Amino acid sequence: MRKDSVLRLEQHGIQRIPENWTQSRVKYLGAYINGYPFKPDDWGSVGRPILRIQDLSSPNQEPNRYDGDIPSRYLVRSRDILISWSASLGVYRWAGEEAWLNQHIFKVALDAKRVRDDFFLWLAEWFINEMDREAHGSTMQHLTADAFGGFPVLLPPHDEQSRIAEYLDCETARLDALVAAKERVLGLLAEKRRALITRAVTRGPDPRAPLRDSGIPWLGEIPAHWRLERAKFVFRQSALPVRDEDEMVTCFRDGQVTLRRNRREEGFTNANLELGYQGIRSGQLVLHSMDAFAGAVGVSDSDGKCSPEYIICDPQIAQVDNNYYGHLLRTMALAGFIQASCPAVRERAPRIRFSDFGEMFIPVPPLGEQRSIVERIGIDLSRLDALGTANERTIALLKERRAALIAAAVTGQLEVA
């Protein structure tokens, strides 16, 4: 065995090679047929589906179709093995109708004498994860032919391949069921979180307070002593200058408004320099004009500068706690009221402007109640977030266990009876 091969195996956690296993490389396990380079002009609504990477990772969306003739090697049938090798790396067993394969996806034609398809699926999951971990650069990963084909693998005899595949089918199904159960808990916690905030910001801290109909569909009944005002009489639009030391502040869909570096740097485009930036200060209320409908509403925790697409609000009256209105307006957004009020033909098109927001009626509880609501929400969310964090940690550990189990089994580091 070549010295460089030994070193590469050790880099991937392979400390020993079982006596009856053989070393190989991915390119020797079969043929890898890259998809056809379809162009947007080829996309239609009739014919066979065009399998693109997003159709593998999000199979429930309606695919584009192609009704022409191309070579049959690009035809994908049920149970074919597919590997996406650009942008999003993954291995899949196709279970849909006959389809055309798009570029950046391999259809795998295995050498059946060397490797069983059930074993290859697990082996590919391991070596793709390893390639992904090794890949340099950003979120848009792209494998070179040499990196893919030259990756070292170990192959057990056929009967052992079958035992390993059956073992992993069973063990990963058990782990996947545990992950699914924890993810359902996260979903329930998210629903509970939203319901808790909605009730607090619309009904107030006193469950015995008399109610009246607000006349606003998303708001429903509110305490009878609360006022309703147009937003333009409660808030004014901020217009602060940018200072030399100001860093970028971003408003995220989860309601956090913070320095961009506190979350992530990649995947952003800077504001058009012709429009410039605007200043933002800690404590100001922010609505993202393009993403508010999806929940990008909150109170900034930082000083800085931000996109001119942000609507930054300052209180027009003394009776305002911005944190209360951050919760309230995000509730309004997630109830679909912003999208309904600013209709558009596609996502991110329903832009809300301050002039739109200013005409909307919003409740004005007494300031003491606003602060009490914010405090109560903070206590309750802290408890729910702790439960959520514990579940997320368990999910991460289960996924790590799953990956480690697959790696050990397909590389001969775990003896499967």
Secondary structure, 3 states (H helix, E strand, C coil): CCHHHHHHHHHCCCCCCCCCCEEEEHHHCEEEEECECCCHHHCECCCEEEECHHHHHCCCCCCCEECCCCCHHHEECCCCEEEECEECCEEEECCCCCEEEECCEEEEEECCCCCCHHHHHHHHHHHHHHHHHHCCCCCCEECCHHHHHCCEEEECCHHHHHHHHHHHHHHHHHHHHHHHHHHHHHHHHHHHHHHHHHHHHHHCCCCCCCEEECCCCCCCEEECCCEEEEHHHCEEECCECCCCCCCEEEECCCCCEEEHHHCCCCCCCCCCCCCCCEEECCCCEEEECCCHHHCCEEEECCCEEECCCEEEEEECCCCCCHHHHHHHHHHHHHCCHHHHHCCCCCCCCCCCCHHHHHCCEEEECCHHHHHHHHHHHHHHHHHHHHHHHHHHHHHHHHHHHHHHHHHHHHCCCCCCC
